[in-house]
Amino acid sequence: MASMAHVAWAAHIAPEYGERTRVFGWWQAFTVLGILVVLAMPPLMKIGFGLDYAAGVRAMGWFVVLMLPATIVVALLAIREPVAPANTNASNWRHYLALVRRPSVLRLLAADILIGTGPVIAGTLFFFYFEAIRGWDRSEAGLLLLLYFLGALLGAPLWTRLGREFSKHRALAIAAVAYAVAQASVLIAPPGLVWAIVTMTLAGVPYSAGPVLLRSMMADLGDEERLNSGVDRNGLLFGMLSGAVKIGSAFAVFASVATLEFLGFQADLAAGNDPLALTALAAVFALAPALLGLAGAALISGHKMDKAAHDAIRQQLDVRDALETSRATA
């Protein structure tokens, strides 16, 4: 609930095409920063307080429980939301169905599933791969995971800039192809710490592109929907966007683990698995996400709304909102 309200709020306070991308870029940067803080808590709890890993995981949960209401209060006090147009139409399942039938909305939802599912597969198999194929223990692999999200943090301003310079859908296609190349390169990277650091950091750079650009693009479609229907349906659109990637993520976890189990991989054997199981692990970890990224790039390349199209929509909305405001105050 907090996430949906957060992104819909961000879309509302930044209506301009490029400014909206910038706001979502900052939103993603702080999201990744939060992920890094939470991921660092188990080792910090062990170093600072001598707690075991399970206690560190519980500390992660309590951190979220305590910080969520505190940061919501800070946001409410710091941001003055613009007055929204009146919306007296209750939403129902027909509205969801009507939105899904729009090709532009369906394209974004499908692209979000494809681009978002790849990192979920890689994340599910991350420790299995580096333990069984590369011979790293969990603490060493955990360091690489932190570097992956550090790359995502560094990538947020990059995709914000490219989205403003080349249009959001083109920047997202570039990011998806870059992710595919970086993820597949894991298979040919030489052994050793340096190459592992370089590979995983580069793989993390495109991670921020999807959350930043897809949400900004969906907000643009929300403006188009309000122009056509007269109703603000950003909440429904972001709800579908949030739900779609979770459906893809759930399927990705099940399918990747089930595939490895079918091919005989056993996590407790690590490098002791037979060659077929190890080959399957490497392929599912590196190639499946890469192929999903390429499919997502091809799909999102057909998106039609660029800055010029969105500017025309915003101009019409501003004129109509001004007329409605003048009538209400007359």
Buried (B, 14 or more C-beta within 10 A) or exposed (E): EEEBEBBBBBBBEBBEBBEBBBBBBBBBBEBBBBBBEBBBBBBBBBEEEEBEEEBBBBBBEEBEEEEEEEBEEEEEEEEEEEEEEEBEEEEEEEBBEBBEEBEBBBBBBBBBBBBBBBBBBBBBBBBBBBBBBBEBEEEBBBBBBBBBBBBBBBBBBBBBBBBBEBBBBBBBBBBBBBBBBBBBBBBEBEEEEEBBBBBBBBBBBBBBBBBBBBBBBBBBBBBBBBBEEEBBBBBBBBBBBBBBBEEBBEBBBEBBBEBBEEBEBBBEEBEEBEEEBBBBBBBBBBBBBBBBBBBBBBBBBEBEBBBEBBEEBBEEBEEBBEEEEEEEEE
